[in-house]
Amino acid sequence: MVIGVLALQGAFVEHQKMLKELGVDSFQIRKVSGLDKKMDGIILPGGESTSMYRILKDLGMVEKLKTMINSGLPTFGTCAGLHVGQRR
Protein backbone atom coordinates (compact mmCIF):
# COMPACT_ATOMS: atom_id res chain seq x y z
CA MET A 1 0.00 0.00 0.00
CA VAL A 2 1.23 3.49 -0.89
CA ILE A 3 -0.32 6.69 0.42
CA GLY A 4 0.22 10.16 -1.01
CA VAL A 5 0.45 12.94 1.57
CA LEU A 6 -0.32 16.47 0.42
CA ALA A 7 2.75 18.38 1.63
CA LEU A 8 1.72 22.01 1.21
CA GLN A 9 0.59 22.93 4.70
CA GLY A 10 -0.22 21.21 7.96
CA ALA A 11 1.38 18.29 9.77
CA PHE A 12 2.39 16.26 6.72
CA VAL A 13 5.62 15.06 8.32
CA GLU A 14 3.72 13.71 11.33
CA HIS A 15 1.31 11.88 9.03
CA GLN A 16 4.23 10.24 7.23
CA LYS A 17 5.85 9.24 10.52
CA MET A 18 2.66 7.53 11.63
CA LEU A 19 2.29 5.75 8.28
CA LYS A 20 5.87 4.53 8.61
CA GLU A 21 5.15 3.20 12.11
CA LEU A 22 2.22 1.31 10.60
CA GLY A 23 4.44 -0.15 7.88
CA VAL A 24 2.78 1.85 5.10
CA ASP A 25 4.82 3.47 2.33
CA SER A 26 4.10 7.11 1.56
CA PHE A 27 5.34 10.02 -0.47
CA GLN A 28 4.90 13.78 -0.39
CA ILE A 29 2.83 15.57 -3.00
CA ARG A 30 4.09 19.11 -3.59
CA LYS A 31 3.03 19.79 -7.17
CA VAL A 32 0.49 18.59 -9.71
CA SER A 33 2.88 15.95 -11.10
CA GLY A 34 2.81 14.27 -7.68
CA LEU A 35 -0.86 13.48 -8.27
CA ASP A 36 0.18 11.29 -11.21
CA LYS A 37 2.08 8.85 -8.99
CA LYS A 38 0.46 5.52 -8.16
CA MET A 39 -1.28 5.75 -4.79
CA ASP A 40 -3.85 3.72 -2.93
CA GLY A 41 -5.12 6.73 -0.99
CA ILE A 42 -4.32 10.32 -0.09
CA ILE A 43 -4.04 12.27 3.14
CA LEU A 44 -4.92 15.97 3.16
CA PRO A 45 -3.30 17.36 6.31
CA GLY A 46 -4.96 20.20 8.12
CA GLY A 47 -4.14 23.81 7.53
CA GLU A 48 -5.99 27.04 7.03
CA SER A 49 -8.61 26.18 4.41
CA THR A 50 -8.54 29.46 2.48
CA SER A 51 -4.75 29.36 2.24
CA MET A 52 -4.78 25.68 1.30
CA TYR A 53 -7.26 26.28 -1.51
CA ARG A 54 -5.23 29.22 -2.80
CA ILE A 55 -2.02 27.17 -2.81
CA LEU A 56 -3.77 24.28 -4.59
CA LYS A 57 -5.26 26.70 -7.14
CA ASP A 58 -1.94 28.48 -7.75
CA LEU A 59 -0.26 25.10 -8.33
CA GLY A 60 -3.01 23.97 -10.72
CA MET A 61 -3.99 21.05 -8.49
CA VAL A 62 -7.62 21.75 -7.59
CA GLU A 63 -9.44 20.15 -10.52
CA LYS A 64 -7.22 17.06 -10.75
CA LEU A 65 -7.48 16.48 -7.00
CA LYS A 66 -11.27 16.90 -7.05
CA THR A 67 -11.55 14.48 -9.98
CA MET A 68 -9.41 11.87 -8.23
CA ILE A 69 -11.41 12.10 -5.00
CA ASN A 70 -14.77 12.11 -6.80
CA SER A 71 -13.62 9.05 -8.76
CA GLY A 72 -13.21 7.09 -5.54
CA LEU A 73 -9.65 7.68 -4.32
CA PRO A 74 -9.73 6.90 -0.58
CA THR A 75 -9.14 10.23 1.17
CA PHE A 76 -8.38 11.15 4.77
CA GLY A 77 -8.51 14.82 5.74
CA THR A 78 -7.46 16.16 9.10
CA CYS A 79 -7.90 19.48 10.82
CA ALA A 80 -6.20 21.37 13.62
CA GLY A 81 -8.36 19.54 16.15
CA LEU A 82 -6.91 16.12 15.36
CA HIS A 83 -3.66 15.18 17.06
CA VAL A 84 -1.80 12.94 14.64
CA GLY A 85 0.40 10.39 16.31
CA GLN A 86 -0.92 10.99 19.81
CA ARG A 87 -1.69 7.72 21.51
CA ARG A 88 -4.01 7.37 24.44
ZASE-136253 format. One line per 10 residues: number of its first residue (from 1); their letters; for each residue z, y, x of C-alpha. Coordinates in steps of 0.5 Angstrom, whole numbers. Layout:
<atoms>
NUM> A> Z,Y,X | ... .
</atoms>
This chain:
<atoms>
1> MVIGVLALQG> 0,0,0 | -2,7,2 | 1,13,-1 | -2,20,0 | 3,26,1 | 1,33,-1 | 3,37,6 | 2,44,3 | 9,46,1 | 16,42,0 .
11> AFVEHQKMLK> 20,37,3 | 13,33,5 | 17,30,11 | 23,27,7 | 18,24,3 | 14,20,8 | 21,18,12 | 23,15,5 | 17,12,5 | 17,9,12 .
21> ELGVDSFQIR> 24,6,10 | 21,3,4 | 16,0,9 | 10,4,6 | 5,7,10 | 3,14,8 | -1,20,11 | -1,28,10 | -6,31,6 | -7,38,8 .
31> KVSGLDKKMD> -14,40,6 | -19,37,1 | -22,32,6 | -15,29,6 | -17,27,-2 | -22,23,0 | -18,18,4 | -16,11,1 | -10,11,-3 | -6,7,-8 .
41> GIILPGGEST> -2,13,-10 | 0,21,-9 | 6,25,-8 | 6,32,-10 | 13,35,-7 | 16,40,-10 | 15,48,-8 | 14,54,-12 | 9,52,-17 | 5,59,-17 .
51> SMYRILKDLG> 4,59,-10 | 3,51,-10 | -3,53,-15 | -6,58,-10 | -6,54,-4 | -9,49,-8 | -14,53,-11 | -15,57,-4 | -17,50,-1 | -21,48,-6 .
61> MVEKLKTMIN> -17,42,-8 | -15,43,-15 | -21,40,-19 | -21,34,-14 | -14,33,-15 | -14,34,-23 | -20,29,-23 | -16,24,-19 | -10,24,-23 | -14,24,-30 .
71> SGLPTFGTCA> -18,18,-27 | -11,14,-26 | -9,15,-19 | -1,14,-19 | 2,20,-18 | 10,22,-17 | 11,30,-17 | 18,32,-15 | 22,39,-16 | 27,43,-12 .
81> GLHVGQRR> 32,39,-17 | 31,32,-14 | 34,30,-7 | 29,26,-4 | 33,21,1 | 40,22,-2 | 43,15,-3 | 49,15,-8 .
</atoms>
